[in-house]
Amino acid sequence: MANMAQAIRMALHYGEKNLGVTDIFGEDVGAPLGGVFTATQGLETAWNSPLDERGIISTALGLGLAGDRCVAEIQFCDYIFNTIDLLKIGGNTLWCSNGQYNMPIVVMTPVGAGIRGSIYHSHSFDAWATRLPGWKVVMPSTPLDAYGLMISAIKDPNPVLFLKPKALLRVRGEELIPGEPSDEKELKGMIDAPIGDRSKWKARWPKLEEFEIPIGKGKIVREGTDLTIVSYGRTLPLCSKAAVELAQEGVSVEVIDLRSLYPYDWGMIRDSVRKTGRVLFVNEDTEVTNFGEHLSYRVTQELFYELMARPRVLAGKNLPGIGLHPNLEEASVPHLEDIVHEAREVLMEVP
């Protein structure tokens, strides 16, 4: 089974061969590295940009205005903050032009903790991203979802932010990407560049198939009746493990993978909360002005009289950064035991 980095790479290859992607670019995106996380190895249209985040986003906007489909990468989301004004322009172009100018670009960037990246390589960007009107925002938690969401992002006429959870990029999936070989070693031999001299290496791509996951559509990864947990990205697998642990105590937890932060699947959240009467939102972005707070607010506003307990948000600590030492990182973002504890708190609350 492919890992998430390989899945993204295969989706980008499909995009450049079948969906009109003209340029895939960013810092170290082209040969020989193929991206810090190897998500762009072997791609024909990949090239290296200068170390200039504003230049990367500006180039993407120009290509989009020219009608080209491109995928631009900001090497780590920690360095995307000095492009906020440009991202705002990208988001309002279609609206300001009264529909005359599409912006069919994808900006992808790795997000979150989990790789011991310390202060400058552990930021989250989901809350900031959802404050950029005009952008669609996705964050996968599995390789198959990463493949399907990237295909949808490339085809979309709107600008799409594709947030890659750093900690999940080397995690293998449980479902085959359409067209990938079932043997992991065979796939690696085909599309992973060798260590050492890569000057003559070329990827041998499997015969990949188109597979789309509609942007705005969540997924129920575990059904339940006592509590709804809504998450995405890195914390989603932790929520699934928490549901398994709580099941041993006789608690039935429904777990929703949001997949798209905007537009998000409100109908799925609403129907689940109506069924369980209790909801916990989990992500690793900082807890102040967290995206989960918006979801909690909407649940309270629209489903107040159907709730058995107040909605809760479990998020990262409101700190300037995440420390390098494992103890500091683990104390900064939610972990399995934190999710289980918070879920029990919600379940014990009496209306």
C-alpha positions in Angstrom: 0.0 0.0 0.0 1.2 3.5 -0.8 2.1 6.0 1.9 0.6 9.5 1.8 3.6 11.1 0.1 3.5 8.4 -2.6 -0.2 8.9 -3.1 0.2 12.7 -3.5 3.0 12.0 -6.0 0.9 9.7 -8.0 -2.0 12.1 -8.0 0.3 14.9 -9.3 1.6 12.6 -12.0 -2.0 11.8 -13.0 -2.7 15.5 -13.1 0.2 16.4 -15.3 -0.6 13.6 -17.7 -4.4 13.9 -17.8 -5.7 17.1 -16.2 -3.6 19.8 -17.8 -1.2 20.5 -14.9 1.5 22.6 -16.5 3.8 23.4 -13.5 4.6 21.8 -10.1 7.0 24.0 -8.3 8.4 25.2 -5.0 11.6 25.0 -2.9 13.4 21.7 -3.7 10.3 20.4 -5.4 12.2 19.4 -8.6 15.1 17.1 -9.2 17.1 15.8 -7.5 15.3 16.0 -4.1 11.7 15.9 -5.2 10.5 17.7 -2.1 11.5 17.5 1.5 8.9 14.7 2.0 9.5 13.3 -1.6 6.0 14.1 -2.7 7.1 15.4 -6.1 9.8 12.9 -7.1 10.0 11.9 -10.7 7.4 14.4 -12.0 8.0 15.8 -15.4 6.7 19.3 -14.8 8.3 19.8 -11.3 10.9 22.5 -11.0 12.8 24.3 -8.2 11.9 27.8 -7.3 14.1 30.3 -5.4 13.7 30.4 -1.6 10.9 33.0 -1.8 7.4 32.1 -0.6 5.9 35.3 -1.9 7.4 34.7 -5.3 6.0 31.1 -5.3 2.5 32.3 -4.5 2.7 35.3 -6.9 3.9 32.9 -9.7 1.0 30.6 -9.0 -1.5 33.5 -9.2 -0.1 34.6 -12.5 -0.3 31.2 -14.0 -3.9 30.9 -12.7 -4.9 34.2 -14.3 -3.3 32.9 -17.5 -5.6 29.9 -17.4 -2.9 27.4 -16.5 -3.3 24.7 -13.9 -0.4 24.6 -11.5 0.5 23.1 -8.1 2.7 25.3 -5.9 4.3 24.1 -2.7 5.3 26.1 0.4 7.9 23.8 1.9 6.5 24.1 5.4 3.3 26.0 6.4 5.4 27.8 9.0 6.7 30.0 6.1 3.4 30.7 4.4 2.4 33.5 6.8 4.2 36.2 4.9 2.0 35.4 1.9 -1.4 36.0 3.6 -2.1 39.2 1.5 -1.4 37.3 -1.7 -3.6 34.4 -0.6 -6.3 36.9 0.0 -6.0 38.2 -3.6 -6.1 34.6 -4.9 -9.3 34.0 -3.0 -11.2 37.1 -4.1 -10.2 37.2 -7.8 -13.1 35.2 -9.1 -15.6 37.2 -7.0 -14.0 40.6 -7.8 -14.1 39.8 -11.5 -17.7 38.9 -11.4 -16.9 35.4 -12.5 -14.7 36.4 -15.4 -11.4 35.1 -14.1 -11.0 31.6 -12.5 -8.1 30.8 -10.3 -7.5 27.0 -11.0 -4.4 26.6 -8.7 -3.5 24.3 -5.9 -1.2 25.4 -3.0 0.0 22.5 -0.9 2.0 22.7 2.3 2.9 20.4 5.1 1.2 21.2 8.4 1.3 20.2 12.1 3.5 18.6 14.6 4.7 15.0 15.0 8.1 15.1 13.4 10.1 16.9 16.2 10.2 20.0 14.0 10.5 22.4 16.9 9.4 26.1 16.6 9.8 26.7 12.9 8.5 23.4 11.5 5.5 22.4 13.6 2.9 25.0 12.9 -0.7 24.3 12.0 -2.5 26.4 9.4 -6.1 25.1 9.3 -7.6 28.0 11.3 -5.8 30.6 9.2 -6.8 28.8 6.0 -10.5 28.8 6.8 -10.3 32.6 7.3 -9.4 33.1 3.6 -12.7 33.5 1.8 -12.6 32.2 -1.8 -10.3 29.3 -1.0 -11.3 25.7 -0.7 -9.4 23.9 2.0 -8.7 20.1 2.3 -6.7 18.0 4.7 -6.5 14.2 4.2 -5.8 11.6 6.9 -5.2 8.6 4.6 -3.3 8.0 1.3 -6.4 7.2 -0.7 -8.1 10.4 0.5 -4.9 12.3 -0.3 -5.0 10.9 -3.9 -8.7 11.6 -4.4 -8.7 15.1 -2.8 -5.7 16.1 -4.9 -7.4 15.0 -8.1 -10.5 17.1 -7.1 -8.3 20.0 -6.2 -6.5 20.0 -9.5 -9.8 19.9 -11.4 -11.5 22.7 -9.4 -11.7 26.2 -11.0 -11.3 27.7 -7.5 -8.0 28.0 -5.6 -7.5 25.1 -3.2 -5.3 24.8 -0.2 -4.1 21.3 0.2 -2.8 20.8 3.8 -0.5 17.8 4.2 -0.2 16.4 7.8 3.6 16.0 8.2 3.2 13.2 10.7 1.1 11.1 8.3 3.2 11.5 5.1 5.1 8.2 5.8 2.1 6.3 7.0 0.9 3.6 4.7 -2.8 3.2 3.8 -5.1 0.3 4.1 -6.7 0.7 0.7 -5.1 0.6 -2.7 -4.9 3.7 -4.9 -6.7 2.8 -8.2 -4.0 1.5 -10.4 -1.2 1.0 -7.9 0.5 -2.4 -7.6 -0.5 -4.4 -4.5 3.2 -5.1 -3.7 4.8 -2.2 -1.7 8.3 -3.1 -2.9 7.2 -3.1 -6.5 5.7 0.4 -6.1 8.8 1.6 -4.3 11.0 0.3 -7.1 8.8 2.1 -9.7 8.4 5.6 -8.2 10.9 6.1 -5.3 14.2 7.6 -6.4 17.3 5.7 -5.3 19.7 6.9 -2.7 22.8 8.4 -4.3 23.2 9.3 -7.9 19.7 10.2 -9.4 20.9 11.9 -12.6 19.7 9.1 -14.9 16.8 7.9 -12.8 13.3 8.1 -14.2 10.1 7.0 -12.5 8.1 4.1 -14.0 4.5 5.1 -13.2 1.8 2.5 -12.8 -1.3 2.9 -14.9 -3.2 5.1 -12.5 -6.9 5.7 -12.7 -9.0 8.8 -12.0 -10.5 8.8 -8.5 -12.1 11.8 -7.0 -13.3 12.6 -3.5 -15.7 15.5 -3.7 -14.5 18.6 -1.8 -16.9 19.3 1.0 -17.8 15.7 1.7 -16.8 14.1 5.0 -16.6 10.4 5.9 -17.9 8.4 8.8 -15.0 6.2 9.7 -16.7 4.6 12.6 -20.4 4.5 13.5 -21.7 5.1 17.0 -24.6 6.2 19.1 -23.3 7.8 22.3 -20.8 10.4 21.2 -19.7 12.1 18.0 -16.0 13.0 17.5 -15.2 15.2 14.5 -11.6 15.5 13.4 -9.2 15.6 10.4 -5.6 15.2 9.5 -3.1 13.9 12.0 -5.5 13.7 14.9 -8.1 11.6 13.0 -6.3 8.2 13.5 -5.9 9.1 17.2 -9.7 9.6 17.5 -10.3 6.3 15.8 -8.0 4.6 18.4 -9.8 6.5 21.2 -13.1 5.1 19.9 -11.8 1.6 20.0 -10.5 2.1 23.6 -13.9 3.5 24.7 -15.7 0.6 23.0 -14.1 -1.7 25.5 -15.9 0.3 28.2 -19.2 -0.1 26.5 -19.2 3.4 24.9 -20.3 3.7 21.2 -18.4 6.5 19.5 -19.1 7.8 16.0 -15.9 9.2 14.3 -16.2 11.7 11.4 -13.2 12.5 9.2 -14.1 16.0 7.9 -11.5 15.8 5.1 -12.6 19.3 3.8 -12.4 22.2 6.1 -14.1 24.5 3.6 -16.7 23.8 2.4 -17.3 21.3 5.2 -19.9 18.6 5.5 -22.3 20.3 7.9 -25.1 17.8 7.0 -23.0 14.9 8.2 -22.1 16.6 11.5 -25.7 17.7 12.1 -27.1 14.3 11.5 -24.5 12.6 13.7 -25.0 15.1 16.6 -28.8 14.7 16.4 -28.2 10.9 16.9 -25.7 11.0 19.7 -26.5 14.3 21.5 -22.9 14.8 22.3 -19.9 16.1 20.3 -16.2 16.6 20.6 -14.1 18.4 18.0 -10.4 17.5 17.9 -7.5 19.0 16.0 -3.9 20.2 16.7 -4.1 23.8 15.9 -3.9 26.3 18.8 -7.0 26.4 20.9 -7.7 30.2 20.7 -9.7 31.1 17.6 -9.6 27.4 16.6 -11.6 26.1 13.6 -13.3 23.7 16.0 -14.6 26.6 17.9 -16.6 27.7 14.8 -18.0 24.2 14.5 -18.9 24.1 18.2 -20.6 27.5 17.8 -22.7 26.3 14.9 -23.7 23.1 16.7 -24.8 25.2 19.7 -26.7 27.7 17.6 -28.6 25.2 15.4 -28.8 22.1 17.6 -29.0 23.5 21.1 -32.2 21.8 22.2 -31.0 18.4 20.9 -27.8 18.4 22.9 -27.2 16.2 26.0 -24.0 18.0 26.8 -22.1 21.2 25.8 -20.0 20.8 22.7 -16.2 20.6 23.4 -13.1 21.4 21.5 -9.8 19.7 22.2 -6.9 21.5 20.4 -3.3 22.4 20.8 -2.1 24.7 23.6 -2.1 28.4 22.8 1.7 28.7 22.7 4.1 30.7 20.5 5.6 27.5 19.2 6.3 23.9 19.9 9.5 22.9 21.6 12.1 20.4 20.2 12.1 18.1 23.2 9.6 15.2 22.9 8.1 16.1 26.3 7.4 19.7 25.1 5.9 18.6 21.8 3.7 16.0 23.5 2.5 18.5 26.0 1.5 21.0 23.3 -0.8 19.0 21.0 -3.6 16.4 21.7 -2.6 12.8 22.1 -4.6 9.6 22.5 -4.9 9.8 26.3 -6.1 13.5 26.0 -8.8 12.5 23.5 -10.0 9.6 25.7 -10.1 11.8 28.8 -12.0 14.6 27.1 -14.5 12.1 25.6 -15.2 10.7 29.0 -15.8 14.2 30.3 -18.4 14.8 27.6 -20.0 11.5 28.3 -20.2 12.1 32.1 -21.9 15.4 31.7 -25.6 15.3 32.7 -28.2 17.5 31.0 
